[in-house]
């Protein structure tokens, strides 16, 4: 079945379409995508993942056509950002 896997570093966005076996999990799709080798900063113990913008667990089983997203950690303090706008 076809699924997508997406990740955006600070400087580059990558979206891949790939075939995975029926019953594949998010973790298996990410592993199969090669993004872990391409972006060594991804740590699936730390980075959150989701499907179409909704948080999901690594062991969630994928459906055909779904897009897996790997999210970067938030690095800005919301209070600091608010002060910059004033």
N, C-alpha and C positions, 0 to 999 in steps of 0.2 A: 504494500500500500504506500501511497505517496504522503509524506509529511514535510513540513518545513522546520528548519532550526535557525534561529536568529540570535545574534549577539552584536552589541555595539560597544566598542572601546571608546575612549575619549576622542580618537582620531579616525576610526574606520568602522564602517558598518558591514556586517556580513550576514547574508540571508541565503541559506542553501535549501534546495529541494532534493529530497532523497527517498529512495525506496527502503522500507523497513518491513520485516515480517509482521503479519497480523499478530496482535497481542503484545507488540513491543511497548516498553515503558519509556517514559521521558528520559531516564538515565541511559537506556540503551540507544535511543535515537541520538542523544548528544555524543555519546561515545563513538557511534558509527559515523557521525558527521565530520569528525576530525578537528572540531573547533578547540578541543582541549589541548591539542598539539600546537595549533595555530596561535592560540592565546593562552600562554602559560599562567597568566594572572587569574584565570578562571579556577576557582576552587569550589567544587560542588557541595562541600561541607559548609561553605560560607555564602556563596551566591545563591540568591533565591531564583526560582524558576516558575514559569507559568505557561498557560495556553491561552492565546489571544487576549493577553492583558489581565488574566485572572490567575492568582497564585495557585500553584499545584505542587504536589509532592513528587519526588523523583520516581516513585514506584507507580505513579498513575499510568494506566494503560491508555495508549493513544488510539484515536479514531482516524480514519482516512481524511486527509486534507487539513488536519490540525497544524497550527504553527506553534512550535515550542520556542519560548523566549527565555534567555538567560539574562538576569538582571544584575547590573553592577551595584555595589553597596553605595548608599548615600554618603557623600563625603563632605557635605556642607552642613553647618549648624543653622537650622531655620531661624534662630534668633539673630545670627550674624547677617544673614541675607536680608532680613527685615530692616535692620539698621542701615544697610547700604541704600535702600530705597528712599530713605528720608532725606 
